Amino acid sequence: MTLWNHTVKRTLCSLGRRRGRARVGVAHIFAPFNDTFVHVTNLSVKETISRVTGGMKVKADREESSPYAAMLAAQDVATRGREVGITALHVKLRATGGTGTKTPGPGAQSALRALALADVIPVLTDSAHCKGGRRL
């Protein structure tokens, strides 16, 4: 019998265009209520590629767990993963668990969204403008 002390949710998101075989990494997002940790490893979880926390991105202690700090941390991790050559991520979202709360903190959703939207590449247009300033 296995006892789980924390909640784990898994999703798969892409970090760029696929050319041939995808290089997969694992993004561990640990979101207690006072900070947000974003940690990317290889698929065997033995080699750390990048590890950034919300406290490394903001100056005030009260803002460590904010969604903005989590988004900045996830963007840094995504750019480092792209430099290494990772094209896809398995995302593991974790809360405190055990006797603590099983609900992830406020930075979890924004960190996951920032990792999922990291593959948005601007498409060049022919610079023709529509009414309202939109490009065709």
Salt bridges, closest charged atoms under 4 A:
ASP76 OD2 - LYS57 NZ 2.33
GLU83 OE1 - ARG80 NH1 3.40
